[in-house]
Every structure is written in C-alpha cells, then in structure tokens.
Amino acid sequence: MTEHEGIRVSISLSRKVNLGNYESADAFISLSDVPVGVTEEEVEDALDTGRLVWERMKPRLIAQARALREDGRNA
C-alpha cells in the first residue's frame, strides 16, 4: 500500500450569478471521491460525464418545476 493509497478528495464550487431585475441564479459543480494522483485527463473525463448526465436530467427537472408551478396556480 502506498502512502496516498485510499486517500480521496472531494471539491465543490458555487457561484451566485446576478441576472438583473433583483433575480439571481446559483451555479454549482462538485467532484467527489477523486483519488490522489488522478490525471488531468481523468478529471476531464469525469467532468464530461457529469455534463452528459446533466444534459439528460435537465429536461426532467424543468418539466417537474413546470408541473409544480402549474399545480400551485391551480390550487
């Protein structure tokens, strides 16, 4: 077992973006359980995978938010 074997790193970053007209949005990205010694290419692959998953999840999230808004208006 090497000195760093088994050590994992997690990092989360967020930023609040001012959209004007008293509106803002939060941008957030996180990588978890990254092993020590990972290469830049491996990190890029992980980020690309996250981007792919986000693109598949985004339409469902939008649809759920839309349905909640409609349910709230019809209550």
CHARMM internal coordinates of N, CA and C (Angstrom, degrees):
IC EDIT
DIST 1 N 1 CA 1.4619
DIST 1 CA 1 C 1.5272
ANGL 1 N 1 CA 1 C 108.53
DIST 1 C 2 N 1.3324
ANGL 1 CA 1 C 2 N 116.50
DIHE 1 N 1 CA 1 C 2 N 129.22
DIST 2 N 2 CA 1.4606
ANGL 1 C 2 N 2 CA 120.04
DIHE 1 CA 1 C 2 N 2 CA 179.44
DIST 2 CA 2 C 1.5180
ANGL 2 N 2 CA 2 C 110.37
DIHE 1 C 2 N 2 CA 2 C -81.09
DIST 2 C 3 N 1.3090
ANGL 2 CA 2 C 3 N 115.32
DIHE 2 N 2 CA 2 C 3 N 167.46
DIST 3 N 3 CA 1.4619
ANGL 2 C 3 N 3 CA 122.13
DIHE 2 CA 2 C 3 N 3 CA -179.09
DIST 3 CA 3 C 1.5248
ANGL 3 N 3 CA 3 C 112.82
DIHE 2 C 3 N 3 CA 3 C -56.21
DIST 3 C 4 N 1.3453
ANGL 3 CA 3 C 4 N 117.55
DIHE 3 N 3 CA 3 C 4 N -36.25
DIST 4 N 4 CA 1.4715
ANGL 3 C 4 N 4 CA 121.76
DIHE 3 CA 3 C 4 N 4 CA -175.12
DIST 4 CA 4 C 1.5269
ANGL 4 N 4 CA 4 C 113.25
DIHE 3 C 4 N 4 CA 4 C -102.22
DIST 4 C 5 N 1.3173
ANGL 4 CA 4 C 5 N 117.55
DIHE 4 N 4 CA 4 C 5 N -2.74
DIST 5 N 5 CA 1.4590
ANGL 4 C 5 N 5 CA 120.06
DIHE 4 CA 4 C 5 N 5 CA -177.29
DIST 5 CA 5 C 1.5310
ANGL 5 N 5 CA 5 C 110.25
DIHE 4 C 5 N 5 CA 5 C -61.57
DIST 5 C 6 N 1.2995
ANGL 5 CA 5 C 6 N 115.63
DIHE 5 N 5 CA 5 C 6 N 133.34
DIST 6 N 6 CA 1.4491
ANGL 5 C 6 N 6 CA 121.03
DIHE 5 CA 5 C 6 N 6 CA 179.98
DIST 6 CA 6 C 1.5217
ANGL 6 N 6 CA 6 C 114.09
DIHE 5 C 6 N 6 CA 6 C 90.30
DIST 6 C 7 N 1.3340
ANGL 6 CA 6 C 7 N 118.00
DIHE 6 N 6 CA 6 C 7 N -12.76
DIST 7 N 7 CA 1.4709
ANGL 6 C 7 N 7 CA 120.82
DIHE 6 CA 6 C 7 N 7 CA 178.78
DIST 7 CA 7 C 1.5161
ANGL 7 N 7 CA 7 C 108.77
DIHE 6 C 7 N 7 CA 7 C -79.31
DIST 7 C 8 N 1.3094
ANGL 7 CA 7 C 8 N 116.43
DIHE 7 N 7 CA 7 C 8 N 132.52
DIST 8 N 8 CA 1.4622
ANGL 7 C 8 N 8 CA 122.95
DIHE 7 CA 7 C 8 N 8 CA -179.68
DIST 8 CA 8 C 1.5225
ANGL 8 N 8 CA 8 C 109.43
DIHE 7 C 8 N 8 CA 8 C -125.37
DIST 8 C 9 N 1.3134
ANGL 8 CA 8 C 9 N 115.88
DIHE 8 N 8 CA 8 C 9 N 151.46
DIST 9 N 9 CA 1.4624
ANGL 8 C 9 N 9 CA 122.47
DIHE 8 CA 8 C 9 N 9 CA -179.45
DIST 9 CA 9 C 1.5259
ANGL 9 N 9 CA 9 C 108.59
DIHE 8 C 9 N 9 CA 9 C -122.83
DIST 9 C 10 N 1.3179
ANGL 9 CA 9 C 10 N 116.21
DIHE 9 N 9 CA 9 C 10 N 140.26
DIST 10 N 10 CA 1.4614
ANGL 9 C 10 N 10 CA 121.91
DIHE 9 CA 9 C 10 N 10 CA 173.40
DIST 10 CA 10 C 1.5203
ANGL 10 N 10 CA 10 C 107.75
DIHE 9 C 10 N 10 CA 10 C -127.20
DIST 10 C 11 N 1.3209
ANGL 10 CA 10 C 11 N 116.44
DIHE 10 N 10 CA 10 C 11 N 140.41
DIST 11 N 11 CA 1.4647
ANGL 10 C 11 N 11 CA 120.73
DIHE 10 CA 10 C 11 N 11 CA 179.56
DIST 11 CA 11 C 1.5218
ANGL 11 N 11 CA 11 C 109.01
DIHE 10 C 11 N 11 CA 11 C -141.85
DIST 11 C 12 N 1.3142
ANGL 11 CA 11 C 12 N 114.97
DIHE 11 N 11 CA 11 C 12 N 138.80
DIST 12 N 12 CA 1.4604
ANGL 11 C 12 N 12 CA 121.69
DIHE 11 CA 11 C 12 N 12 CA 177.41
DIST 12 CA 12 C 1.5201
ANGL 12 N 12 CA 12 C 107.80
DIHE 11 C 12 N 12 CA 12 C -131.95
DIST 12 C 13 N 1.3131
ANGL 12 CA 12 C 13 N 115.92
DIHE 12 N 12 CA 12 C 13 N 137.85
DIST 13 N 13 CA 1.4564
ANGL 12 C 13 N 13 CA 122.48
DIHE 12 CA 12 C 13 N 13 CA 178.10
DIST 13 CA 13 C 1.5156
ANGL 13 N 13 CA 13 C 108.85
DIHE 12 C 13 N 13 CA 13 C -129.14
DIST 13 C 14 N 1.3184
ANGL 13 CA 13 C 14 N 116.10
DIHE 13 N 13 CA 13 C 14 N 140.91
DIST 14 N 14 CA 1.4616
ANGL 13 C 14 N 14 CA 118.96
DIHE 13 CA 13 C 14 N 14 CA 175.24
DIST 14 CA 14 C 1.5173
ANGL 14 N 14 CA 14 C 109.41
DIHE 13 C 14 N 14 CA 14 C -140.99
DIST 14 C 15 N 1.3056
ANGL 14 CA 14 C 15 N 114.51
DIHE 14 N 14 CA 14 C 15 N 155.83
DIST 15 N 15 CA 1.4561
ANGL 14 C 15 N 15 CA 120.92
DIHE 14 CA 14 C 15 N 15 CA 179.64
DIST 15 CA 15 C 1.5202
ANGL 15 N 15 CA 15 C 108.16
DIHE 14 C 15 N 15 CA 15 C -147.70
DIST 15 C 16 N 1.3062
ANGL 15 CA 15 C 16 N 117.39
DIHE 15 N 15 CA 15 C 16 N 133.19
DIST 16 N 16 CA 1.4611
ANGL 15 C 16 N 16 CA 122.16
DIHE 15 CA 15 C 16 N 16 CA 175.08
DIST 16 CA 16 C 1.5294
ANGL 16 N 16 CA 16 C 107.33
DIHE 15 C 16 N 16 CA 16 C -90.79
DIST 16 C 17 N 1.3039
ANGL 16 CA 16 C 17 N 116.67
DIHE 16 N 16 CA 16 C 17 N 128.43
DIST 17 N 17 CA 1.4551
ANGL 16 C 17 N 17 CA 122.86
DIHE 16 CA 16 C 17 N 17 CA -177.10
DIST 17 CA 17 C 1.5287
ANGL 17 N 17 CA 17 C 108.93
DIHE 16 C 17 N 17 CA 17 C -110.45
DIST 17 C 18 N 1.3237
ANGL 17 CA 17 C 18 N 116.93
DIHE 17 N 17 CA 17 C 18 N 123.11
DIST 18 N 18 CA 1.4592
ANGL 17 C 18 N 18 CA 122.09
DIHE 17 CA 17 C 18 N 18 CA 177.58
DIST 18 CA 18 C 1.5179
ANGL 18 N 18 CA 18 C 108.57
DIHE 17 C 18 N 18 CA 18 C -77.86
DIST 18 C 19 N 1.3252
ANGL 18 CA 18 C 19 N 116.33
DIHE 18 N 18 CA 18 C 19 N 120.95
DIST 19 N 19 CA 1.4594
ANGL 18 C 19 N 19 CA 121.76
DIHE 18 CA 18 C 19 N 19 CA -179.59
DIST 19 CA 19 C 1.5271
ANGL 19 N 19 CA 19 C 112.48
DIHE 18 C 19 N 19 CA 19 C -97.76
DIST 19 C 20 N 1.3282
ANGL 19 CA 19 C 20 N 116.93
DIHE 19 N 19 CA 19 C 20 N -1.45
DIST 20 N 20 CA 1.4559
ANGL 19 C 20 N 20 CA 120.86
DIHE 19 CA 19 C 20 N 20 CA -177.22
DIST 20 CA 20 C 1.5171
ANGL 20 N 20 CA 20 C 110.45
DIHE 19 C 20 N 20 CA 20 C 86.34
DIST 20 C 21 N 1.3171
ANGL 20 CA 20 C 21 N 115.56
DIHE 20 N 20 CA 20 C 21 N 169.95
DIST 21 N 21 CA 1.4745
ANGL 20 C 21 N 21 CA 121.44
DIHE 20 CA 20 C 21 N 21 CA 179.16
DIST 21 CA 21 C 1.5295
ANGL 21 N 21 CA 21 C 112.20
DIHE 20 C 21 N 21 CA 21 C 50.26
DIST 21 C 22 N 1.3358
ANGL 21 CA 21 C 22 N 116.29
DIHE 21 N 21 CA 21 C 22 N 40.89
DIST 22 N 22 CA 1.4622
ANGL 21 C 22 N 22 CA 122.64
DIHE 21 CA 21 C 22 N 22 CA 177.77
DIST 22 CA 22 C 1.5302
ANGL 22 N 22 CA 22 C 113.44
DIHE 21 C 22 N 22 CA 22 C 60.83
DIST 22 C 23 N 1.3090
ANGL 22 CA 22 C 23 N 116.34
DIHE 22 N 22 CA 22 C 23 N 25.58
DIST 23 N 23 CA 1.4610
ANGL 22 C 23 N 23 CA 120.77
DIHE 22 CA 22 C 23 N 23 CA 177.85
DIST 23 CA 23 C 1.5189
ANGL 23 N 23 CA 23 C 109.32
DIHE 22 C 23 N 23 CA 23 C -116.43
DIST 23 C 24 N 1.3269
ANGL 23 CA 23 C 24 N 115.19
DIHE 23 N 23 CA 23 C 24 N 149.12
DIST 24 N 24 CA 1.4528
ANGL 23 C 24 N 24 CA 120.34
DIHE 23 CA 23 C 24 N 24 CA 176.42
DIST 24 CA 24 C 1.5229
ANGL 24 N 24 CA 24 C 109.04
DIHE 23 C 24 N 24 CA 24 C -146.48
DIST 24 C 25 N 1.3134
ANGL 24 CA 24 C 25 N 115.05
DIHE 24 N 24 CA 24 C 25 N 165.89
DIST 25 N 25 CA 1.4602
ANGL 24 C 25 N 25 CA 121.53
DIHE 24 CA 24 C 25 N 25 CA 177.28
DIST 25 CA 25 C 1.5192
ANGL 25 N 25 CA 25 C 107.61
DIHE 24 C 25 N 25 CA 25 C -137.89
DIST 25 C 26 N 1.3247
ANGL 25 CA 25 C 26 N 115.67
DIHE 25 N 25 CA 25 C 26 N 152.44
DIST 26 N 26 CA 1.4528
ANGL 25 C 26 N 26 CA 120.90
DIHE 25 CA 25 C 26 N 26 CA 177.39
DIST 26 CA 26 C 1.5220
ANGL 26 N 26 CA 26 C 109.19
DIHE 25 C 26 N 26 CA 26 C -104.66
DIST 26 C 27 N 1.3263
ANGL 26 CA 26 C 27 N 116.04
DIHE 26 N 26 CA 26 C 27 N 131.63
DIST 27 N 27 CA 1.4607
ANGL 26 C 27 N 27 CA 121.78
DIHE 26 CA 26 C 27 N 27 CA 172.88
DIST 27 CA 27 C 1.5277
ANGL 27 N 27 CA 27 C 106.27
DIHE 26 C 27 N 27 CA 27 C -107.11
DIST 27 C 28 N 1.3133
ANGL 27 CA 27 C 28 N 117.11
DIHE 27 N 27 CA 27 C 28 N 135.24
DIST 28 N 28 CA 1.4587
ANGL 27 C 28 N 28 CA 121.46
DIHE 27 CA 27 C 28 N 28 CA -174.66
DIST 28 CA 28 C 1.5186
ANGL 28 N 28 CA 28 C 109.50
DIHE 27 C 28 N 28 CA 28 C -142.65
DIST 28 C 29 N 1.3292
ANGL 28 CA 28 C 29 N 116.58
DIHE 28 N 28 CA 28 C 29 N 138.09
DIST 29 N 29 CA 1.4630
ANGL 28 C 29 N 29 CA 121.26
DIHE 28 CA 28 C 29 N 29 CA 174.62
DIST 29 CA 29 C 1.5164
ANGL 29 N 29 CA 29 C 107.83
DIHE 28 C 29 N 29 CA 29 C -143.17
DIST 29 C 30 N 1.3157
ANGL 29 CA 29 C 30 N 116.43
DIHE 29 N 29 CA 29 C 30 N 144.99
DIST 30 N 30 CA 1.4513
ANGL 29 C 30 N 30 CA 120.81
DIHE 29 CA 29 C 30 N 30 CA -176.62
DIST 30 CA 30 C 1.5190
ANGL 30 N 30 CA 30 C 110.05
DIHE 29 C 30 N 30 CA 30 C -148.39
DIST 30 C 31 N 1.3120
ANGL 30 CA 30 C 31 N 115.92
DIHE 30 N 30 CA 30 C 31 N 141.09
DIST 31 N 31 CA 1.4627
ANGL 30 C 31 N 31 CA 122.29
DIHE 30 CA 30 C 31 N 31 CA 169.45
DIST 31 CA 31 C 1.5168
ANGL 31 N 31 CA 31 C 106.43
DIHE 30 C 31 N 31 CA 31 C -123.59
DIST 31 C 32 N 1.3119
ANGL 31 CA 31 C 32 N 116.58
DIHE 31 N 31 CA 31 C 32 N 134.28
DIST 32 N 32 CA 1.4614
ANGL 31 C 32 N 32 CA 120.74
DIHE 31 CA 31 C 32 N 32 CA -177.41
DIST 32 CA 32 C 1.5161
ANGL 32 N 32 CA 32 C 110.81
DIHE 31 C 32 N 32 CA 32 C -126.12
DIST 32 C 33 N 1.3136
ANGL 32 CA 32 C 33 N 114.52
DIHE 32 N 32 CA 32 C 33 N 150.21
DIST 33 N 33 CA 1.4606
ANGL 32 C 33 N 33 CA 121.90
DIHE 32 CA 32 C 33 N 33 CA 172.48
DIST 33 CA 33 C 1.5318
ANGL 33 N 33 CA 33 C 112.36
DIHE 32 C 33 N 33 CA 33 C 62.32
DIST 33 C 34 N 1.3267
ANGL 33 CA 33 C 34 N 116.76
DIHE 33 N 33 CA 33 C 34 N 38.81
DIST 34 N 34 CA 1.4632
ANGL 33 C 34 N 34 CA 122.12
DIHE 33 CA 33 C 34 N 34 CA 179.51
DIST 34 CA 34 C 1.5292
ANGL 34 N 34 CA 34 C 107.99
DIHE 33 C 34 N 34 CA 34 C -84.28
DIST 34 C 35 N 1.3394
ANGL 34 CA 34 C 35 N 118.08
DIHE 34 N 34 CA 34 C 35 N 124.35
DIST 35 N 35 CA 1.4588
ANGL 34 C 35 N 35 CA 119.14
DIHE 34 CA 34 C 35 N 35 CA -178.92
DIST 35 CA 35 C 1.5333
ANGL 35 N 35 CA 35 C 112.03
DIHE 34 C 35 N 35 CA 35 C -72.23
DIST 35 C 36 N 1.3273
ANGL 35 CA 35 C 36 N 115.27
DIHE 35 N 35 CA 35 C 36 N 147.89
DIST 36 N 36 CA 1.4624
ANGL 35 C 36 N 36 CA 120.53
DIHE 35 CA 35 C 36 N 36 CA 175.18
DIST 36 CA 36 C 1.5312
ANGL 36 N 36 CA 36 C 108.16
DIHE 35 C 36 N 36 CA 36 C -61.82
DIST 36 C 37 N 1.3227
ANGL 36 CA 36 C 37 N 116.64
DIHE 36 N 36 CA 36 C 37 N 137.18
DIST 37 N 37 CA 1.4608
ANGL 36 C 37 N 37 CA 121.27
DIHE 36 CA 36 C 37 N 37 CA 178.81
DIST 37 CA 37 C 1.5136
ANGL 37 N 37 CA 37 C 114.57
DIHE 36 C 37 N 37 CA 37 C 92.26
DIST 37 C 38 N 1.3303
ANGL 37 CA 37 C 38 N 117.04
DIHE 37 N 37 CA 37 C 38 N 4.77
DIST 38 N 38 CA 1.4589
ANGL 37 C 38 N 38 CA 120.83
DIHE 37 CA 37 C 38 N 38 CA 178.96
DIST 38 CA 38 C 1.5370
ANGL 38 N 38 CA 38 C 108.83
DIHE 37 C 38 N 38 CA 38 C -62.36
DIST 38 C 39 N 1.3157
ANGL 38 CA 38 C 39 N 116.19
DIHE 38 N 38 CA 38 C 39 N 148.33
DIST 39 N 39 CA 1.4626
ANGL 38 C 39 N 39 CA 120.16
DIHE 38 CA 38 C 39 N 39 CA -179.35
DIST 39 CA 39 C 1.5208
ANGL 39 N 39 CA 39 C 110.79
DIHE 38 C 39 N 39 CA 39 C -89.15
DIST 39 C 40 N 1.3280
ANGL 39 CA 39 C 40 N 116.12
DIHE 39 N 39 CA 39 C 40 N 161.87
DIST 40 N 40 CA 1.4706
ANGL 39 C 40 N 40 CA 120.35
DIHE 39 CA 39 C 40 N 40 CA 176.55
DIST 40 CA 40 C 1.5204
ANGL 40 N 40 CA 40 C 110.65
DIHE 39 C 40 N 40 CA 40 C -58.40
DIST 40 C 41 N 1.3201
ANGL 40 CA 40 C 41 N 116.45
DIHE 40 N 40 CA 40 C 41 N -38.70
DIST 41 N 41 CA 1.4716
ANGL 40 C 41 N 41 CA 120.64
DIHE 40 CA 40 C 41 N 41 CA 179.70
DIST 41 CA 41 C 1.5276
ANGL 41 N 41 CA 41 C 110.75
DIHE 40 C 41 N 41 CA 41 C -62.54
DIST 41 C 42 N 1.3125
ANGL 41 CA 41 C 42 N 117.82
DIHE 41 N 41 CA 41 C 42 N -40.93
DIST 42 N 42 CA 1.4586
ANGL 41 C 42 N 42 CA 121.15
DIHE 41 CA 41 C 42 N 42 CA 178.91
DIST 42 CA 42 C 1.5298
ANGL 42 N 42 CA 42 C 111.38
DIHE 41 C 42 N 42 CA 42 C -66.26
DIST 42 C 43 N 1.3238
ANGL 42 CA 42 C 43 N 117.00
DIHE 42 N 42 CA 42 C 43 N -38.57
DIST 43 N 43 CA 1.4687
ANGL 42 C 43 N 43 CA 120.65
DIHE 42 CA 42 C 43 N 43 CA 176.45
DIST 43 CA 43 C 1.5217
ANGL 43 N 43 CA 43 C 109.55
DIHE 42 C 43 N 43 CA 43 C -64.65
DIST 43 C 44 N 1.3295
ANGL 43 CA 43 C 44 N 117.32
DIHE 43 N 43 CA 43 C 44 N -44.11
DIST 44 N 44 CA 1.4694
ANGL 43 C 44 N 44 CA 120.71
DIHE 43 CA 43 C 44 N 44 CA 178.16
DIST 44 CA 44 C 1.5208
ANGL 44 N 44 CA 44 C 110.94
DIHE 43 C 44 N 44 CA 44 C -60.79
DIST 44 C 45 N 1.3406
ANGL 44 CA 44 C 45 N 116.73
DIHE 44 N 44 CA 44 C 45 N -41.01
DIST 45 N 45 CA 1.4698
ANGL 44 C 45 N 45 CA 120.38
DIHE 44 CA 44 C 45 N 45 CA 177.45
DIST 45 CA 45 C 1.5294
ANGL 45 N 45 CA 45 C 110.66
DIHE 44 C 45 N 45 CA 45 C -61.06
DIST 45 C 46 N 1.3369
ANGL 45 CA 45 C 46 N 116.96
DIHE 45 N 45 CA 45 C 46 N -42.10
DIST 46 N 46 CA 1.4652
ANGL 45 C 46 N 46 CA 120.71
DIHE 45 CA 45 C 46 N 46 CA 178.72
DIST 46 CA 46 C 1.5243
ANGL 46 N 46 CA 46 C 110.43
DIHE 45 C 46 N 46 CA 46 C -63.77
DIST 46 C 47 N 1.3348
ANGL 46 CA 46 C 47 N 117.32
DIHE 46 N 46 CA 46 C 47 N -43.61
DIST 47 N 47 CA 1.4609
ANGL 46 C 47 N 47 CA 120.63
DIHE 46 CA 46 C 47 N 47 CA 178.65
DIST 47 CA 47 C 1.5235
ANGL 47 N 47 CA 47 C 111.39
DIHE 46 C 47 N 47 CA 47 C -64.47
DIST 47 C 48 N 1.3295
ANGL 47 CA 47 C 48 N 117.04
DIHE 47 N 47 CA 47 C 48 N -39.69
DIST 48 N 48 CA 1.4695
ANGL 47 C 48 N 48 CA 120.66
DIHE 47 CA 47 C 48 N 48 CA 176.92
DIST 48 CA 48 C 1.5247
ANGL 48 N 48 CA 48 C 110.84
DIHE 47 C 48 N 48 CA 48 C -62.80
DIST 48 C 49 N 1.3298
ANGL 48 CA 48 C 49 N 117.06
DIHE 48 N 48 CA 48 C 49 N -39.57
DIST 49 N 49 CA 1.4594
ANGL 48 C 49 N 49 CA 120.92
DIHE 48 CA 48 C 49 N 49 CA 177.69
DIST 49 CA 49 C 1.5266
ANGL 49 N 49 CA 49 C 110.11
DIHE 48 C 49 N 49 CA 49 C -63.84
DIST 49 C 50 N 1.3306
ANGL 49 CA 49 C 50 N 116.50
DIHE 49 N 49 CA 49 C 50 N -43.48
DIST 50 N 50 CA 1.4603
ANGL 49 C 50 N 50 CA 120.61
DIHE 49 CA 49 C 50 N 50 CA 176.99
DIST 50 CA 50 C 1.5110
ANGL 50 N 50 CA 50 C 111.98
DIHE 49 C 50 N 50 CA 50 C -60.46
DIST 50 C 51 N 1.3303
ANGL 50 CA 50 C 51 N 116.27
DIHE 50 N 50 CA 50 C 51 N -41.53
DIST 51 N 51 CA 1.4664
ANGL 50 C 51 N 51 CA 121.46
DIHE 50 CA 50 C 51 N 51 CA 178.78
DIST 51 CA 51 C 1.5326
ANGL 51 N 51 CA 51 C 110.16
DIHE 50 C 51 N 51 CA 51 C -62.61
DIST 51 C 52 N 1.3304
ANGL 51 CA 51 C 52 N 117.03
DIHE 51 N 51 CA 51 C 52 N -42.43
DIST 52 N 52 CA 1.4646
ANGL 51 C 52 N 52 CA 121.82
DIHE 51 CA 51 C 52 N 52 CA 179.11
DIST 52 CA 52 C 1.5293
ANGL 52 N 52 CA 52 C 110.74
DIHE 51 C 52 N 52 CA 52 C -63.03
DIST 52 C 53 N 1.3286
ANGL 52 CA 52 C 53 N 116.42
DIHE 52 N 52 CA 52 C 53 N -45.27
DIST 53 N 53 CA 1.4601
ANGL 52 C 53 N 53 CA 120.67
DIHE 52 CA 52 C 53 N 53 CA 179.49
DIST 53 CA 53 C 1.5273
ANGL 53 N 53 CA 53 C 109.97
DIHE 52 C 53 N 53 CA 53 C -62.92
DIST 53 C 54 N 1.3417
ANGL 53 CA 53 C 54 N 116.75
DIHE 53 N 53 CA 53 C 54 N -43.36
DIST 54 N 54 CA 1.4694
ANGL 53 C 54 N 54 CA 120.71
DIHE 53 CA 53 C 54 N 54 CA 179.19
DIST 54 CA 54 C 1.5213
ANGL 54 N 54 CA 54 C 110.90
DIHE 53 C 54 N 54 CA 54 C -58.99
DIST 54 C 55 N 1.3070
ANGL 54 CA 54 C 55 N 117.69
DIHE 54 N 54 CA 54 C 55 N -45.01
DIST 55 N 55 CA 1.4691
ANGL 54 C 55 N 55 CA 121.13
DIHE 54 CA 54 C 55 N 55 CA -179.03
DIST 55 CA 55 C 1.5259
ANGL 55 N 55 CA 55 C 111.64
DIHE 54 C 55 N 55 CA 55 C -62.79
DIST 55 C 56 N 1.3364
ANGL 55 CA 55 C 56 N 117.17
DIHE 55 N 55 CA 55 C 56 N -31.34
DIST 56 N 56 CA 1.4632
ANGL 55 C 56 N 56 CA 120.22
DIHE 55 CA 55 C 56 N 56 CA 177.87
DIST 56 CA 56 C 1.5316
ANGL 56 N 56 CA 56 C 111.19
DIHE 55 C 56 N 56 CA 56 C -79.00
DIST 56 C 57 N 1.3538
ANGL 56 CA 56 C 57 N 117.62
DIHE 56 N 56 CA 56 C 57 N -32.39
DIST 57 N 57 CA 1.4598
ANGL 56 C 57 N 57 CA 121.54
DIHE 56 CA 56 C 57 N 57 CA -177.89
DIST 57 CA 57 C 1.5265
ANGL 57 N 57 CA 57 C 112.82
DIHE 56 C 57 N 57 CA 57 C -82.29
DIST 57 C 58 N 1.3197
ANGL 57 CA 57 C 58 N 117.17
DIHE 57 N 57 CA 57 C 58 N -30.59
DIST 58 N 58 CA 1.4602
ANGL 57 C 58 N 58 CA 122.51
DIHE 57 CA 57 C 58 N 58 CA -172.79
DIST 58 CA 58 C 1.5328
ANGL 58 N 58 CA 58 C 113.54
DIHE 57 C 58 N 58 CA 58 C -53.85
DIST 58 C 59 N 1.3362
ANGL 58 CA 58 C 59 N 120.19
DIHE 58 N 58 CA 58 C 59 N -48.60
DIST 59 N 59 CA 1.4686
ANGL 58 C 59 N 59 CA 119.12
DIHE 58 CA 58 C 59 N 59 CA -179.53
DIST 59 CA 59 C 1.5359
ANGL 59 N 59 CA 59 C 112.71
DIHE 58 C 59 N 59 CA 59 C -60.96
DIST 59 C 60 N 1.3211
ANGL 59 CA 59 C 60 N 117.08
DIHE 59 N 59 CA 59 C 60 N -34.02
DIST 60 N 60 CA 1.4663
ANGL 59 C 60 N 60 CA 120.44
DIHE 59 CA 59 C 60 N 60 CA 179.34
DIST 60 CA 60 C 1.5274
ANGL 60 N 60 CA 60 C 110.88
DIHE 59 C 60 N 60 CA 60 C -70.29
DIST 60 C 61 N 1.3160
ANGL 60 CA 60 C 61 N 116.20
DIHE 60 N 60 CA 60 C 61 N -39.66
DIST 61 N 61 CA 1.4606
ANGL 60 C 61 N 61 CA 120.51
DIHE 60 CA 60 C 61 N 61 CA 177.40
DIST 61 CA 61 C 1.5271
ANGL 61 N 61 CA 61 C 110.69
DIHE 60 C 61 N 61 CA 61 C -63.64
DIST 61 C 62 N 1.3154
ANGL 61 CA 61 C 62 N 116.71
DIHE 61 N 61 CA 61 C 62 N -44.04
DIST 62 N 62 CA 1.4681
ANGL 61 C 62 N 62 CA 121.60
DIHE 61 CA 61 C 62 N 62 CA 178.37
DIST 62 CA 62 C 1.5248
ANGL 62 N 62 CA 62 C 110.05
DIHE 61 C 62 N 62 CA 62 C -61.52
DIST 62 C 63 N 1.3372
ANGL 62 CA 62 C 63 N 116.91
DIHE 62 N 62 CA 62 C 63 N -42.99
DIST 63 N 63 CA 1.4694
ANGL 62 C 63 N 63 CA 120.76
DIHE 62 CA 62 C 63 N 63 CA 179.68
DIST 63 CA 63 C 1.5262
ANGL 63 N 63 CA 63 C 110.91
DIHE 62 C 63 N 63 CA 63 C -64.02
DIST 63 C 64 N 1.3253
ANGL 63 CA 63 C 64 N 117.65
DIHE 63 N 63 CA 63 C 64 N -40.20
DIST 64 N 64 CA 1.4629
ANGL 63 C 64 N 64 CA 120.49
DIHE 63 CA 63 C 64 N 64 CA 178.84
DIST 64 CA 64 C 1.5259
ANGL 64 N 64 CA 64 C 110.84
DIHE 63 C 64 N 64 CA 64 C -65.65
DIST 64 C 65 N 1.3356
ANGL 64 CA 64 C 65 N 117.15
DIHE 64 N 64 CA 64 C 65 N -43.34
DIST 65 N 65 CA 1.4649
ANGL 64 C 65 N 65 CA 120.88
DIHE 64 CA 64 C 65 N 65 CA 179.04
DIST 65 CA 65 C 1.5208
ANGL 65 N 65 CA 65 C 110.10
DIHE 64 C 65 N 65 CA 65 C -62.75
DIST 65 C 66 N 1.3134
ANGL 65 CA 65 C 66 N 116.76
DIHE 65 N 65 CA 65 C 66 N -41.98
DIST 66 N 66 CA 1.4642
ANGL 65 C 66 N 66 CA 121.51
DIHE 65 CA 65 C 66 N 66 CA 179.18
DIST 66 CA 66 C 1.5343
ANGL 66 N 66 CA 66 C 110.41
DIHE 65 C 66 N 66 CA 66 C -62.07
DIST 66 C 67 N 1.3294
ANGL 66 CA 66 C 67 N 116.69
DIHE 66 N 66 CA 66 C 67 N -43.46
DIST 67 N 67 CA 1.4611
ANGL 66 C 67 N 67 CA 120.61
DIHE 66 CA 66 C 67 N 67 CA 179.60
DIST 67 CA 67 C 1.5342
ANGL 67 N 67 CA 67 C 111.14
DIHE 66 C 67 N 67 CA 67 C -64.90
DIST 67 C 68 N 1.3133
ANGL 67 CA 67 C 68 N 117.19
DIHE 67 N 67 CA 67 C 68 N -40.07
DIST 68 N 68 CA 1.4656
ANGL 67 C 68 N 68 CA 120.36
DIHE 67 CA 67 C 68 N 68 CA 177.58
DIST 68 CA 68 C 1.5194
ANGL 68 N 68 CA 68 C 111.08
DIHE 67 C 68 N 68 CA 68 C -62.97
DIST 68 C 69 N 1.3398
ANGL 68 CA 68 C 69 N 116.77
DIHE 68 N 68 CA 68 C 69 N -41.67
DIST 69 N 69 CA 1.4747
ANGL 68 C 69 N 69 CA 120.18
DIHE 68 CA 68 C 69 N 69 CA 178.67
DIST 69 CA 69 C 1.5240
ANGL 69 N 69 CA 69 C 109.56
DIHE 68 C 69 N 69 CA 69 C -62.58
DIST 69 C 70 N 1.3190
ANGL 69 CA 69 C 70 N 117.15
DIHE 69 N 69 CA 69 C 70 N -45.16
DIST 70 N 70 CA 1.4587
ANGL 69 C 70 N 70 CA 121.03
DIHE 69 CA 69 C 70 N 70 CA -179.39
DIST 70 CA 70 C 1.5282
ANGL 70 N 70 CA 70 C 110.69
DIHE 69 C 70 N 70 CA 70 C -64.04
DIST 70 C 71 N 1.3302
ANGL 70 CA 70 C 71 N 117.60
DIHE 70 N 70 CA 70 C 71 N -42.40
DIST 71 N 71 CA 1.4744
ANGL 70 C 71 N 71 CA 120.85
DIHE 70 CA 70 C 71 N 71 CA 178.39
DIST 71 CA 71 C 1.5142
ANGL 71 N 71 CA 71 C 110.22
DIHE 70 C 71 N 71 CA 71 C -61.88
DIST 71 C 72 N 1.3322
ANGL 71 CA 71 C 72 N 117.55
DIHE 71 N 71 CA 71 C 72 N -37.96
DIST 72 N 72 CA 1.4565
ANGL 71 C 72 N 72 CA 121.63
DIHE 71 CA 71 C 72 N 72 CA 179.47
DIST 72 CA 72 C 1.5140
ANGL 72 N 72 CA 72 C 112.26
DIHE 71 C 72 N 72 CA 72 C -67.30
DIST 72 C 73 N 1.3134
ANGL 72 CA 72 C 73 N 116.06
DIHE 72 N 72 CA 72 C 73 N -35.41
DIST 73 N 73 CA 1.4814
ANGL 72 C 73 N 73 CA 120.72
DIHE 72 CA 72 C 73 N 73 CA 179.46
DIST 73 CA 73 C 1.5203
ANGL 73 N 73 CA 73 C 111.48
DIHE 72 C 73 N 73 CA 73 C -73.45
DIST 73 C 74 N 1.3505
ANGL 73 CA 73 C 74 N 115.70
DIHE 73 N 73 CA 73 C 74 N -29.66
DIST 74 N 74 CA 1.4632
ANGL 73 C 74 N 74 CA 120.02
DIHE 73 CA 73 C 74 N 74 CA -176.68
DIST 74 CA 74 C 1.5275
ANGL 74 N 74 CA 74 C 112.49
DIHE 73 C 74 N 74 CA 74 C -92.40
DIST 74 C 75 N 1.3228
ANGL 74 CA 74 C 75 N 117.54
DIHE 74 N 74 CA 74 C 75 N 1.45
DIST 75 N 75 CA 1.4825
ANGL 74 C 75 N 75 CA 120.18
DIHE 74 CA 74 C 75 N 75 CA -177.42
DIST 75 CA 75 C 1.5067
ANGL 75 N 75 CA 75 C 111.48
DIHE 74 C 75 N 75 CA 75 C -79.30
END
COOR INIT
IC SEED 1 N 1 CA 1 C
IC BUILD
